[in-house]
């Protein structure tokens, strides 16, 4: 069965997956899918990964809001993203009556990626920073996603990419969701996190910006 309409792409932060509203979100997503609206879910897992790193005696290394990913950290990201967080999210969707299918970049290269080259990070000095096994999205496997959507399944994408050589990369979930929305011509992209809004002052919840243009966002 072909996909009848452009999908909705929804990104869930790791803090949302472990939070008190996951059941309600899963119920809404399952209802949309039952009504014939194709839905793709992308999720992160930053808080869970940080907690697991600490349990394993690792020290998380976050630079410019991005996690430097060496081999040991990549193993943690695999265990967290493609493991616990993906399973918990799929289980919530199942409980709500949905038909989720958990995927990650190494699932037939559904999220194709290449290693991010070293780059200068604003506020982190003049030298380029090598983020290790961190990737940039180069494409998605449309056929697989459209096959699942056409049969009423909900693809649940962990934010791990891969290349055709089997190399796996840690990728920010917001980037995966944005690239998925662009590649699939999504009708809507929703980013659900525990941040109250785009704020002029991060310390002041009352400084919410209700509307933001592309130019203003830069």
N, C-alpha and C positions, 0 to 999 in steps of 0.2 A: 504493500500500500504506500503510495507516495505521500509526502508531507503536503498537507493542504494549504498551509499558511506559514508565514515567516515565524520562527520561534521566538520565545522570550528567553533571554539569558539572565540568570540570577546568580550573583556571587554572594556566598556566605563566608564571613570571616570565621576563623576557628573559635573565637569567643562566642559567636552566635550558635555554633553547633553544640557547644558545651553549656549553653545558657538555658534559661527557663522557658524560652519561647519557641524552641525548636519544634515541638509538637504542633503548635498552631501554624507555623510556617509550612511544615510538611503537609498539614491538612489542606492548606490553600493550594499548594503545588499539586497535590494529588487530585484535587477537584478540578483544577485547570486542565490537567492531562485527561481526566475522564470526560471533560467537556469538548475535547478535541483540539485543545490548544497545545502545540508542541512546546515543551519546556526543557531547557538544558541548565543544569546546576553546576557551578564551579565553586570549589571550596578551598580555603586555606587551612592553616593549622599552626600558626605561629606560637600561640600560648602553649599548646600541647607539646610542640617541639622543644620549646625552651624548658619546660618542666622535665621532659624526658632527658634532655642533655644534662641538666643538673643532677638528676637521679643517677646518671651514668658517670658522673664526675667530670663532665665536659663543661667548659666555660663558653657560653654563647658569645659570638663576636659579631656585633651588629654595627655596621658602618653606613652612615647616611640612610638609615631606615631599612637597610638590606642586610641579610644574614650572609656573612662570608662562609662558604660551604666547602670544607675540606672533605676527605673521604669519610672520616668518622661522622661528621655532621650530615653528609649525604645519606649515610645509613640510617641516622635518626629521622631524617625527612621521609625516607621510604617507609620506615616503620610507622611514623605518625600519619602522614598524608594518605598513602595508599593502604595503610592498615587501619588503625583505630578510628580516625576521623571519618574516613570514607565509609567504613562499616557502620559506625554509629548513625551517620546521616542516612545511609540506605535503609537501615533498620527502622528509623523514624518514618521514612517514606512508606515502607512496607506496612507499618502499623496504621498509617493513615489511609491505606487502601491503594497506594500507588505501586508502580512497577519499575523500581529503579534498577539501573545497571551501573555498577561501579567501574570506572575506567581511570587509567593514568597514561602517561605518554608512551610507555612501553606496550600498551594495549594496541597492537597493530599500528604503532606510531600515530595514534589519534591526535596527539599534540606534538607536532614536529618542532624541533628546536636545535639551535647551535649554541656552542659555548659563547658566553658574553666576553668580548675582549676587554682587557684592562681599560679603565676610563677614569678621568678626573671627576671627583665627586664634590659638589658644592659644599663648602664649609669643612672639608676634610684635607686641606692642603693642596699643593700644586702637583703632586705626583700621582700618576694613574694607579688605581687600585685594582688588583686581580681578585675577583670575588670567588674564584675557584670553580666548583661545579654548579655555577649559576648560568641559566640559559636565556636566550631570547627566542620567542616564538617565530617560526618561519611559515607555519601553515597548520591546517587541521585536516583530518581525513573525513571529508564531507560525506563520502558514500556510506561509511559506517554509521555516522551520526544520523544521517537521513534515513537509513534503514531502520534504526532503532526508533526514531521519532515517528516514522510512518506506521509502525506497529504499536504505537501507544506507550512505548517505554520512556523512562526519564533517564537520560544519560547523566551520570554524576561524575564530574571530572575532578580528580585530584590534581593540584597544580605542580605536576612533574612532567617535564618534556623528555623527549628522546630523539635520537637520530637513527638513521638506517643501520648504523654499526652497533647499536645497542648501548650507546652511551646515554646515561640518564642525567637530567639537569633539574635543579631546584629553580622554580620560577615563581615570582610574585603572583598571587591569585588574581589581583586586579588586572594585571597585564594579560593573563590567560583569558579572563572574562571579556576584556575589551577586544582582544584579537578574535575571540570566538564570535562576538557580536558583529564585528566587521566582516569576517569571512563568510558568515552564514546569513548576512543581511537581516539581522534580528530586528523585529518590530520594536523591542524595548530592551534596555539593559538596566538592571537594578543591582546596586551594590548595598548589601545589608551588613552593617558592622555595628559595634557598640559605640561608635563616635556619633554624637548627637546631630552633627551637620558639618558643613564647611564653615569654619569660624575665622573671623578676622583676628581674634585673639584666642589661642588654644586654652588659656586659663579662664576665659569668660564665656560660658555657655550662652549668654545673652547676645553675643556678637555674631549670631548665625547670619549667613548670607543666603537669602531665600532663592536668589536666581543669579546664575553665573554664566557669562558668555565664554566662548573659547578664548577670545582675546584677553578677557579679564582673568581667566584661569592661568594664563601664562605669566 
